[in-house]
Amino acid sequence: MRDFPPDDAAYGWDGAFRGNRLNPAVFVWVIEAELNTGEVILIKGDVTLL
């Protein structure tokens, strides 16, 4: 999806899992990917639930 308003709840996740709102927290993610060229790249970031 492209060109969507970042503050419009209709385009995002509502912060619930199995019908229950999750507690505020910060989740860290890391992806290590090997490209077709054999190069290995590392991508990382975080997601904050308010």
C-alpha distance matrix in Angstrom:
0.0 3.8 7.1 7.4 10.9 11.5 14.6 13.5 14.3 12.7 9.2 10.9 13.8 17.1 19.2 21.1 22.1 24.2 24.6 25.9 24.6 24.7 26.9 25.7 25.4 23.8 22.4 22.6 20.7 21.8 20.6 23.2 22.0 24.3 23.0 24.6 27.0 28.3 27.1 26.1 23.6 23.1 20.0 20.5 19.5 19.8 18.3 20.5 21.1 23.0
3.8 0.0 3.8 5.8 9.3 10.5 13.9 13.4 15.1 13.9 10.6 12.5 15.8 18.9 21.0 23.3 24.8 27.1 27.3 28.3 26.6 26.6 28.4 26.7 26.4 24.7 23.6 23.6 21.9 22.9 21.8 24.3 23.2 25.4 23.9 25.5 27.5 29.0 27.5 26.7 23.9 23.6 20.4 20.9 19.7 20.3 19.0 21.1 22.0 23.6
7.1 3.8 0.0 3.8 6.8 8.8 12.0 11.7 14.3 13.5 10.6 12.9 16.5 19.2 21.4 24.1 26.0 28.5 28.2 29.0 27.0 27.1 28.7 26.8 26.8 25.2 24.7 24.8 23.7 25.0 24.3 26.9 26.1 28.4 26.9 28.7 30.4 32.0 30.2 29.4 26.3 25.7 22.4 22.6 20.9 21.2 19.8 21.2 22.1 23.1
7.4 5.8 3.8 0.0 3.8 6.2 8.8 8.0 10.5 9.8 7.2 9.7 13.4 15.8 18.3 20.9 23.1 25.5 24.9 25.7 23.6 24.1 25.7 24.0 24.4 23.2 23.0 23.7 23.0 24.7 24.5 27.5 27.0 29.6 28.6 30.5 32.5 33.7 31.9 30.7 27.6 26.5 22.9 22.6 20.5 20.1 18.1 19.1 19.4 20.2
10.9 9.3 6.8 3.8 0.0 3.8 5.6 5.6 8.9 9.4 7.7 9.6 13.2 14.8 17.2 20.2 22.9 25.4 24.5 24.8 22.4 22.9 24.2 22.2 22.9 22.0 22.4 23.4 23.3 25.4 25.8 28.9 28.9 31.8 31.0 33.2 35.0 36.0 34.0 32.5 29.2 27.7 24.0 23.1 20.5 19.6 17.4 17.7 17.8 18.0
11.5 10.5 8.8 6.2 3.8 0.0 3.8 5.7 8.1 9.8 7.7 8.0 11.1 12.8 14.6 17.8 20.5 23.4 22.6 22.6 19.8 19.9 20.9 18.7 19.2 18.2 18.7 19.8 20.0 22.3 23.1 26.4 26.8 29.9 29.5 32.1 33.7 34.4 32.2 30.4 26.9 25.1 21.3 20.0 17.2 16.0 13.7 13.9 14.3 14.6
14.6 13.9 12.0 8.8 5.6 3.8 0.0 3.8 6.3 8.9 8.4 8.5 11.0 11.5 13.5 16.7 19.9 22.7 21.3 21.0 18.1 18.7 19.5 17.4 18.6 18.3 19.4 21.1 21.8 24.6 25.7 29.2 29.8 33.1 32.9 35.6 37.3 37.8 35.5 33.5 30.1 28.0 24.2 22.5 19.3 17.5 14.7 13.9 13.5 12.9
13.5 13.4 11.7 8.0 5.6 5.7 3.8 0.0 3.8 5.4 5.9 7.1 10.0 10.4 13.3 16.0 19.1 21.4 19.9 20.2 17.8 19.0 20.4 19.0 20.5 20.5 21.2 23.1 23.5 26.2 27.0 30.5 30.9 34.0 33.7 36.1 38.2 38.8 36.9 34.9 31.7 29.8 26.0 24.6 21.6 19.8 16.7 16.2 15.2 14.9
14.3 15.1 14.3 10.5 8.9 8.1 6.3 3.8 0.0 3.8 5.3 5.2 7.0 6.8 10.1 12.4 15.5 17.7 16.1 16.5 14.4 15.8 17.7 16.8 18.5 19.0 19.6 21.9 22.3 25.4 26.3 29.9 30.4 33.7 33.8 36.2 38.5 38.8 37.0 34.9 31.8 29.7 26.0 24.3 21.3 19.1 15.7 15.1 13.3 13.2
12.7 13.9 13.5 9.8 9.4 9.8 8.9 5.4 3.8 0.0 3.8 5.8 8.1 8.6 12.3 13.8 16.5 18.1 16.6 17.9 16.4 18.2 20.5 20.0 21.6 22.0 22.0 24.1 24.0 26.8 27.2 30.7 30.8 33.9 33.6 35.7 38.2 38.8 37.3 35.4 32.5 30.8 27.2 25.9 23.3 21.5 18.2 18.1 16.5 16.8
9.2 10.6 10.6 7.2 7.7 7.7 8.4 5.9 5.3 3.8 0.0 3.8 7.2 9.3 12.4 14.4 16.6 18.6 17.9 19.0 17.4 18.4 20.7 19.8 20.7 20.5 20.1 21.8 21.3 23.7 23.9 27.3 27.3 30.3 29.9 32.0 34.5 35.1 33.6 31.8 28.9 27.3 23.7 22.7 20.3 18.9 16.0 16.6 15.7 16.6
10.9 12.5 12.9 9.7 9.6 8.0 8.5 7.1 5.2 5.8 3.8 0.0 3.7 6.4 8.9 11.2 13.4 15.9 15.4 16.1 14.2 14.9 17.1 16.3 17.1 16.9 16.6 18.4 18.2 21.0 21.5 25.1 25.5 28.7 28.9 31.3 33.7 33.9 32.3 30.1 27.2 25.2 21.7 20.2 17.7 15.9 12.7 13.2 12.1 13.5
13.8 15.8 16.5 13.4 13.2 11.1 11.0 10.0 7.0 8.1 7.2 3.7 0.0 3.8 5.6 7.6 9.7 12.4 12.1 12.6 10.9 11.4 14.1 13.8 14.7 15.1 14.6 17.0 17.0 20.1 21.0 24.6 25.4 28.8 29.4 31.9 34.4 34.3 32.7 30.2 27.5 25.2 21.8 20.0 17.5 15.1 11.7 12.0 10.2 11.9
17.1 18.9 19.2 15.8 14.8 12.8 11.5 10.4 6.8 8.6 9.3 6.4 3.8 0.0 3.8 5.6 8.8 11.3 9.9 10.1 8.1 9.6 12.2 12.4 14.2 15.4 15.7 18.6 19.3 22.7 23.9 27.7 28.7 32.2 32.9 35.6 38.0 37.8 36.1 33.5 30.7 28.2 24.8 22.6 19.8 17.0 13.3 12.5 9.7 10.5
19.2 21.0 21.4 18.3 17.2 14.6 13.5 13.3 10.1 12.3 12.4 8.9 5.6 3.8 0.0 3.8 6.9 10.2 9.4 8.3 5.7 6.0 8.7 9.1 10.7 12.3 12.6 15.9 16.9 20.5 22.2 26.0 27.5 31.1 32.2 35.1 37.4 36.8 35.1 32.2 29.4 26.6 23.4 20.8 18.0 14.8 11.1 10.1 6.9 8.4
21.1 23.3 24.1 20.9 20.2 17.8 16.7 16.0 12.4 13.8 14.4 11.2 7.6 5.6 3.8 0.0 3.8 6.6 5.7 5.0 4.1 5.7 9.3 11.1 12.8 14.8 14.7 18.0 18.8 22.4 23.9 27.5 28.9 32.5 33.8 36.5 39.0 38.3 36.9 33.9 31.4 28.7 25.7 23.3 20.8 17.7 14.2 13.4 10.1 11.5
22.1 24.8 26.0 23.1 22.9 20.5 19.9 19.1 15.5 16.5 16.6 13.4 9.7 8.8 6.9 3.8 0.0 3.8 5.3 5.3 6.4 6.8 10.6 12.9 13.8 15.6 14.7 17.8 18.3 21.6 22.9 26.4 27.7 31.2 32.7 35.3 38.0 37.0 35.9 32.8 30.7 28.1 25.4 23.2 21.1 18.3 15.2 15.0 12.2 14.3
24.2 27.1 28.5 25.5 25.4 23.4 22.7 21.4 17.7 18.1 18.6 15.9 12.4 11.3 10.2 6.6 3.8 0.0 3.8 5.6 8.5 9.8 13.4 16.2 17.4 19.3 18.3 21.3 21.5 24.7 25.7 29.0 30.2 33.4 35.0 37.3 40.2 39.2 38.4 35.4 33.5 31.1 28.6 26.5 24.7 22.0 19.0 18.8 15.9 17.7
24.6 27.3 28.2 24.9 24.5 22.6 21.3 19.9 16.1 16.6 17.9 15.4 12.1 9.9 9.4 5.7 5.3 3.8 0.0 3.8 6.8 9.4 12.9 15.7 17.6 19.9 19.6 22.9 23.5 26.8 28.1 31.6 32.8 36.1 37.5 39.9 42.7 41.9 40.9 38.0 35.8 33.3 30.5 28.3 26.0 23.0 19.7 18.9 15.6 16.6
25.9 28.3 29.0 25.7 24.8 22.6 21.0 20.2 16.5 17.9 19.0 16.1 12.6 10.1 8.3 5.0 5.3 5.6 3.8 0.0 3.8 6.3 9.4 12.5 14.7 17.4 17.6 21.1 22.3 25.8 27.5 31.1 32.7 36.2 37.8 40.5 43.1 42.1 40.8 37.6 35.3 32.5 29.7 27.1 24.7 21.4 18.1 16.9 13.4 14.1
24.6 26.6 27.0 23.6 22.4 19.8 18.1 17.8 14.4 16.4 17.4 14.2 10.9 8.1 5.7 4.1 6.4 8.5 6.8 3.8 0.0 3.8 6.7 9.2 11.7 14.6 15.3 19.0 20.5 24.2 26.3 29.9 31.7 35.3 36.8 39.7 42.1 41.1 39.5 36.4 33.8 30.9 27.9 25.1 22.3 18.9 15.4 13.7 10.0 10.4
24.7 26.6 27.1 24.1 22.9 19.9 18.7 19.0 15.8 18.2 18.4 14.9 11.4 9.6 6.0 5.7 6.8 9.8 9.4 6.3 3.8 0.0 3.8 6.5 8.4 11.3 11.9 15.7 17.5 21.2 23.6 27.2 29.2 32.9 34.7 37.7 39.9 38.7 37.0 33.7 31.2 28.0 25.2 22.2 19.5 16.0 12.9 11.2 7.8 9.0
26.9 28.4 28.7 25.7 24.2 20.9 19.5 20.4 17.7 20.5 20.7 17.1 14.1 12.2 8.7 9.3 10.6 13.4 12.9 9.4 6.7 3.8 0.0 3.8 6.2 9.8 11.5 15.3 17.8 21.6 24.4 27.9 30.3 34.0 35.9 39.2 41.1 39.8 37.8 34.4 31.7 28.4 25.6 22.3 19.4 15.7 12.9 10.4 7.4 7.7
25.7 26.7 26.8 24.0 22.2 18.7 17.4 19.0 16.8 20.0 19.8 16.3 13.8 12.4 9.1 11.1 12.9 16.2 15.7 12.5 9.2 6.5 3.8 0.0 3.8 7.2 9.9 13.5 16.4 20.1 23.1 26.6 29.1 32.9 34.6 38.0 39.7 38.5 36.2 32.9 30.0 26.5 23.6 20.1 16.9 13.2 10.5 7.4 4.8 4.8
25.4 26.4 26.8 24.4 22.9 19.2 18.6 20.5 18.5 21.6 20.7 17.1 14.7 14.2 10.7 12.8 13.8 17.4 17.6 14.7 11.7 8.4 6.2 3.8 0.0 3.8 6.5 10.0 13.1 16.8 20.0 23.4 26.1 29.9 31.8 35.3 36.8 35.4 33.1 29.6 26.8 23.2 20.5 16.9 14.0 10.3 8.4 5.9 5.3 7.0
23.8 24.7 25.2 23.2 22.0 18.2 18.3 20.5 19.0 22.0 20.5 16.9 15.1 15.4 12.3 14.8 15.6 19.3 19.9 17.4 14.6 11.3 9.8 7.2 3.8 0.0 3.8 6.6 10.0 13.5 16.8 20.2 23.0 26.7 28.6 32.2 33.4 32.1 29.6 26.2 23.2 19.7 17.0 13.3 10.3 6.7 5.7 4.4 6.3 8.8
22.4 23.6 24.7 23.0 22.4 18.7 19.4 21.2 19.6 22.0 20.1 16.6 14.6 15.7 12.6 14.7 14.7 18.3 19.6 17.6 15.3 11.9 11.5 9.9 6.5 3.8 0.0 3.8 6.6 10.3 13.5 16.9 19.6 23.4 25.4 29.0 30.4 28.9 26.7 23.2 20.5 17.0 14.4 11.0 8.6 5.5 5.2 6.3 8.2 11.5
22.6 23.6 24.8 23.7 23.4 19.8 21.1 23.1 21.9 24.1 21.8 18.4 17.0 18.6 15.9 18.0 17.8 21.3 22.9 21.1 19.0 15.7 15.3 13.5 10.0 6.6 3.8 0.0 3.8 7.0 10.5 13.7 16.7 20.3 22.5 26.1 27.3 25.7 23.3 19.8 17.0 13.4 11.1 7.6 6.0 4.3 6.5 8.8 11.5 14.7
20.7 21.9 23.7 23.0 23.3 20.0 21.8 23.5 22.3 24.0 21.3 18.2 17.0 19.3 16.9 18.8 18.3 21.5 23.5 22.3 20.5 17.5 17.8 16.4 13.1 10.0 6.6 3.8 0.0 3.8 6.9 10.3 13.1 16.8 18.9 22.5 23.8 22.3 20.1 16.6 14.0 10.7 8.4 5.6 5.6 5.8 8.0 11.2 13.7 17.2
21.8 22.9 25.0 24.7 25.4 22.3 24.6 26.2 25.4 26.8 23.7 21.0 20.1 22.7 20.5 22.4 21.6 24.7 26.8 25.8 24.2 21.2 21.6 20.1 16.8 13.5 10.3 7.0 3.8 0.0 3.8 6.7 9.8 13.4 15.8 19.5 20.5 18.7 16.5 13.0 10.5 7.2 5.9 4.3 6.7 8.7 11.4 14.8 17.5 20.9
20.6 21.8 24.3 24.5 25.8 23.1 25.7 27.0 26.3 27.2 23.9 21.5 21.0 23.9 22.2 23.9 22.9 25.7 28.1 27.5 26.3 23.6 24.4 23.1 20.0 16.8 13.5 10.5 6.9 3.8 0.0 3.8 6.2 9.9 12.2 15.8 17.1 15.5 13.6 10.2 8.1 5.7 5.1 6.2 9.1 11.5 13.9 17.5 20.0 23.6
23.2 24.3 26.9 27.5 28.9 26.4 29.2 30.5 29.9 30.7 27.3 25.1 24.6 27.7 26.0 27.5 26.4 29.0 31.6 31.1 29.9 27.2 27.9 26.6 23.4 20.2 16.9 13.7 10.3 6.7 3.8 0.0 3.8 6.9 9.9 13.4 14.4 12.2 10.4 6.8 5.7 4.6 6.5 8.6 12.1 14.9 17.5 21.1 23.7 27.2
22.0 23.2 26.1 27.0 28.9 26.8 29.8 30.9 30.4 30.8 27.3 25.5 25.4 28.7 27.5 28.9 27.7 30.2 32.8 32.7 31.7 29.2 30.3 29.1 26.1 23.0 19.6 16.7 13.1 9.8 6.2 3.8 0.0 3.8 6.3 9.8 11.2 9.5 8.3 5.6 5.4 6.5 8.1 11.1 14.5 17.4 19.6 23.4 25.9 29.4
24.3 25.4 28.4 29.6 31.8 29.9 33.1 34.0 33.7 33.9 30.3 28.7 28.8 32.2 31.1 32.5 31.2 33.4 36.1 36.2 35.3 32.9 34.0 32.9 29.9 26.7 23.4 20.3 16.8 13.4 9.9 6.9 3.8 0.0 3.8 6.8 7.9 5.9 5.7 4.3 6.4 9.0 11.3 14.6 18.0 21.0 23.4 27.1 29.6 33.1
23.0 23.9 26.9 28.6 31.0 29.5 32.9 33.7 33.8 33.6 29.9 28.9 29.4 32.9 32.2 33.8 32.7 35.0 37.5 37.8 36.8 34.7 35.9 34.6 31.8 28.6 25.4 22.5 18.9 15.8 12.2 9.9 6.3 3.8 0.0 3.8 5.3 5.3 5.4 6.2 7.6 10.9 12.5 16.2 19.4 22.5 24.7 28.5 31.0 34.4
24.6 25.5 28.7 30.5 33.2 32.1 35.6 36.1 36.2 35.7 32.0 31.3 31.9 35.6 35.1 36.5 35.3 37.3 39.9 40.5 39.7 37.7 39.2 38.0 35.3 32.2 29.0 26.1 22.5 19.5 15.8 13.4 9.8 6.8 3.8 0.0 3.8 5.4 7.4 9.4 11.3 14.7 16.3 19.9 23.1 26.2 28.1 31.9 34.3 37.7
27.0 27.5 30.4 32.5 35.0 33.7 37.3 38.2 38.5 38.2 34.5 33.7 34.4 38.0 37.4 39.0 38.0 40.2 42.7 43.1 42.1 39.9 41.1 39.7 36.8 33.4 30.4 27.3 23.8 20.5 17.1 14.4 11.2 7.9 5.3 3.8 0.0 3.8 5.5 8.8 11.0 14.7 16.9 20.6 23.9 27.3 29.6 33.3 36.0 39.3
28.3 29.0 32.0 33.7 36.0 34.4 37.8 38.8 38.8 38.8 35.1 33.9 34.3 37.8 36.8 38.3 37.0 39.2 41.9 42.1 41.1 38.7 39.8 38.5 35.4 32.1 28.9 25.7 22.3 18.7 15.5 12.2 9.5 5.9 5.3 5.4 3.8 0.0 3.8 6.4 9.6 13.1 15.8 19.4 22.9 26.2 28.8 32.4 35.1 38.6
27.1 27.5 30.2 31.9 34.0 32.2 35.5 36.9 37.0 37.3 33.6 32.3 32.7 36.1 35.1 36.9 35.9 38.4 40.9 40.8 39.5 37.0 37.8 36.2 33.1 29.6 26.7 23.3 20.1 16.5 13.6 10.4 8.3 5.7 5.4 7.4 5.5 3.8 0.0 3.8 6.5 10.1 13.0 16.5 20.1 23.6 26.3 29.9 32.9 36.1
26.1 26.7 29.4 30.7 32.5 30.4 33.5 34.9 34.9 35.4 31.8 30.1 30.2 33.5 32.2 33.9 32.8 35.4 38.0 37.6 36.4 33.7 34.4 32.9 29.6 26.2 23.2 19.8 16.6 13.0 10.2 6.8 5.6 4.3 6.2 9.4 8.8 6.4 3.8 0.0 3.8 6.9 10.1 13.4 17.1 20.4 23.3 26.9 29.8 33.1
23.6 23.9 26.3 27.6 29.2 26.9 30.1 31.7 31.8 32.5 28.9 27.2 27.5 30.7 29.4 31.4 30.7 33.5 35.8 35.3 33.8 31.2 31.7 30.0 26.8 23.2 20.5 17.0 14.0 10.5 8.1 5.7 5.4 6.4 7.6 11.3 11.0 9.6 6.5 3.8 0.0 3.8 6.6 10.1 13.7 17.2 20.1 23.6 26.7 29.9
23.1 23.6 25.7 26.5 27.7 25.1 28.0 29.8 29.7 30.8 27.3 25.2 25.2 28.2 26.6 28.7 28.1 31.1 33.3 32.5 30.9 28.0 28.4 26.5 23.2 19.7 17.0 13.4 10.7 7.2 5.7 4.6 6.5 9.0 10.9 14.7 14.7 13.1 10.1 6.9 3.8 0.0 3.8 6.6 10.3 13.8 16.9 20.3 23.4 26.6
20.0 20.4 22.4 22.9 24.0 21.3 24.2 26.0 26.0 27.2 23.7 21.7 21.8 24.8 23.4 25.7 25.4 28.6 30.5 29.7 27.9 25.2 25.6 23.6 20.5 17.0 14.4 11.1 8.4 5.9 5.1 6.5 8.1 11.3 12.5 16.3 16.9 15.8 13.0 10.1 6.6 3.8 0.0 3.8 7.1 10.6 13.6 17.1 20.2 23.3
20.5 20.9 22.6 22.6 23.1 20.0 22.5 24.6 24.3 25.9 22.7 20.2 20.0 22.6 20.8 23.3 23.2 26.5 28.3 27.1 25.1 22.2 22.3 20.1 16.9 13.3 11.0 7.6 5.6 4.3 6.2 8.6 11.1 14.6 16.2 19.9 20.6 19.4 16.5 13.4 10.1 6.6 3.8 0.0 3.8 7.2 10.5 13.7 17.0 20.1
19.5 19.7 20.9 20.5 20.5 17.2 19.3 21.6 21.3 23.3 20.3 17.7 17.5 19.8 18.0 20.8 21.1 24.7 26.0 24.7 22.3 19.5 19.4 16.9 14.0 10.3 8.6 6.0 5.6 6.7 9.1 12.1 14.5 18.0 19.4 23.1 23.9 22.9 20.1 17.1 13.7 10.3 7.1 3.8 0.0 3.8 7.1 10.2 13.7 16.5
19.8 20.3 21.2 20.1 19.6 16.0 17.5 19.8 19.1 21.5 18.9 15.9 15.1 17.0 14.8 17.7 18.3 22.0 23.0 21.4 18.9 16.0 15.7 13.2 10.3 6.7 5.5 4.3 5.8 8.7 11.5 14.9 17.4 21.0 22.5 26.2 27.3 26.2 23.6 20.4 17.2 13.8 10.6 7.2 3.8 0.0 3.8 6.6 10.0 13.0
18.3 19.0 19.8 18.1 17.4 13.7 14.7 16.7 15.7 18.2 16.0 12.7 11.7 13.3 11.1 14.2 15.2 19.0 19.7 18.1 15.4 12.9 12.9 10.5 8.4 5.7 5.2 6.5 8.0 11.4 13.9 17.5 19.6 23.4 24.7 28.1 29.6 28.8 26.3 23.3 20.1 16.9 13.6 10.5 7.1 3.8 0.0 3.8 6.7 9.8
20.5 21.1 21.2 19.1 17.7 13.9 13.9 16.2 15.1 18.1 16.6 13.2 12.0 12.5 10.1 13.4 15.0 18.8 18.9 16.9 13.7 11.2 10.4 7.4 5.9 4.4 6.3 8.8 11.2 14.8 17.5 21.1 23.4 27.1 28.5 31.9 33.3 32.4 29.9 26.9 23.6 20.3 17.1 13.7 10.2 6.6 3.8 0.0 3.8 6.3
21.1 22.0 22.1 19.4 17.8 14.3 13.5 15.2 13.3 16.5 15.7 12.1 10.2 9.7 6.9 10.1 12.2 15.9 15.6 13.4 10.0 7.8 7.4 4.8 5.3 6.3 8.2 11.5 13.7 17.5 20.0 23.7 25.9 29.6 31.0 34.3 36.0 35.1 32.9 29.8 26.7 23.4 20.2 17.0 13.7 10.0 6.7 3.8 0.0 3.8
23.0 23.6 23.1 20.2 18.0 14.6 12.9 14.9 13.2 16.8 16.6 13.5 11.9 10.5 8.4 11.5 14.3 17.7 16.6 14.1 10.4 9.0 7.7 4.8 7.0 8.8 11.5 14.7 17.2 20.9 23.6 27.2 29.4 33.1 34.4 37.7 39.3 38.6 36.1 33.1 29.9 26.6 23.3 20.1 16.5 13.0 9.8 6.3 3.8 0.0
